[in-house]
Amino acid sequence: MACRQMVSALVMMLMAACFPLNGAIDHAVGGERGWTLEVDYRAWAKTQQFRVGDNLVFKYQRGDHNVIEVDETGFKDCAAKPAATVLDTGKDVIRILTTGKKWYICTVSIHCSVAGQKLEIDVLPQAHSPEASPSDMKPPPSSLANMRSVASSYVVIVLVAVAVIFC
């Protein structure tokens, strides 16, 4: 029994070391309703605290809506610039990289201008450290992230095997 506890403790310590939590939060935009019509996004945003490193998760029926990040003028006018990136997968995730105001709209039909499908947020620095510059906040390349994940898995397997052998 002591060996099982030791192995469990070892696995938990390794998992904590290999996969540290950065405190980032996934904000499901609009809560349970998602990114759709007839949601008061201003009221919803007031219930959230957005920080650098958090994610905005826009969930909606693909084909019914889209998400475009705009500037303040685009937000007020419900208009995106011609070169703006249109997200339209139905499960769009946007990582927040900088502090300050951010604006998002839906450009399908009159969803923004008449139905009010638009979101304004105010982003705070990370809680646990001074604000990093946008270049510091870029996620690592996927190949590097995959290598870290694979290496972490091998370390866990080897250490558990060693613990089992010596127990």
Number of C-alpha atoms within 10 A of each C-alpha: 7 8 12 12 10 15 19 14 12 16 18 13 12 18 15 11 11 16 11 9 8 11 12 16 15 15 18 17 23 21 15 8 13 18 28 23 19 11 18 15 22 15 11 14 18 12 9 12 13 24 23 23 26 20 20 17 20 24 24 20 14 11 10 15 23 25 27 21 22 20 16 14 11 16 22 14 11 21 17 20 11 6 6 10 12 13 17 19 16 19 18 15 18 17 18 20 23 20 20 13 12 17 18 22 26 30 19 14 11 12 20 21 18 10 15 19 25 26 23 18 19 15 19 17 17 20 12 8 7 8 18 15 12 12 9 10 15 12 12 10 8 9 9 11 12 12 11 14 14 11 13 16 14 12 16 18 13 11 15 17 13 12 17 13 8 7 12
